[in-house]
């Protein structure tokens, strides 16, 4: 089952980002970093997989994520700068939680 969706354009831009930053280990972990007013926030890091992880290889890049994140967010979509209306590469969940931050951060209302 495919849990990471990325277009060729986004893949090429992401791979170029890794190359520009001299990252040669293409085992990329998707981490949940919490909620902001705009919704869930994710970050990426170079990592090794554990028993609680899923791994999805797309071309040269292995995306690693905790199984629980798929249950919570339904997977991930990686957008290129153009696909993200010129705002740079973006990673968003397939399932956006209702209400953004759920009212737990100031300024959401």
N, C-alpha and C positions, 0 to 999 in steps of 0.2 A: 504494500500500500504506500502510495506517495504522500508524504506528510510535509515536504518542502517543495514549494512551487517557485520556480525562477525561470524567467525568459532567457533566451540566449544573450540578449542585450544586457540584462542585469548580471548574468553570469560573467560575461566578458568584463564588465565594469568592476565587479567584485574581485575577480581574479587579478585585474590590473591593480586594484587597491592593495591586495596582498603582495603582489610583486614589487610595487613601489615602496612598500614598507619592509621589504626584504624578508617576508615571511615565507619560509620554505616547507614548513610542516602544515599541510592542508587538512588537518583534523581540527575542525572549527566547531566549538561548542556554542549553542544558543542557550543563553541564560535568561531567566525571568528576573528582572531587577526591581519589580514592584509596580505600583500604579502611580500615574501622574494624572493631572486633570484631563488630559487628552486620551487617557486609557492606559493599557498595560505598556510597560517599557521593557525592552529586551536589550541585552548586550551580547557581544561575541568575544570569544577568547580561543587561543590555541589550547587544546586539551587532549587528554586520553579518555577513552570510554570506560565506564564502570558497568557493573552488572545491572544497574538500574536505568541504563541508557538504551536508546535506539540509535542506530547509525544509518544514515541515508547517503549513499555516494552518488554525486552528480558530477560527471566528467572526472576532473582531478581532485575535487573537493569532497571530503567526508563531513557531513553535517551531523553533529552529535547533540542529542537533547534527551532530557529525562522523559520517560514514558508518561509520567503524570502531566507534563505540559501538553501532550497531545489530547489527553482526556479533558483538560481544562480549556484549551484554546483551539483544538481541532486541526492544528498544523500551522504552518508559517508560509507567508508569501514574501518574497524578496523582490523589491522593485528597484529598477534603475533610476537614475536621476530624472530622465525624461518621463518615465512612467509615474514618477512621484512629483510631477509638475515642477521640475527644476529644483527641488529641495534636497537633492542628494540621495544616495542609496538609503533604502528604508526596509525594515523588517517589521511586518505586522502579522497579527494572528488571523487565522481564518474565521474564528468566532470571536467577535468583539463583545466583551462583557457589556451589559446594559448599564447606562448611567455613567460611563467613563470611570471615574475613580470611586464610584459608589458613595460619594458624599464624604469620604474620609480625608480629603485634603481641602485646605482653605482656598477660596477663590473659585470653586467648581460651580457655585450656584449663582 
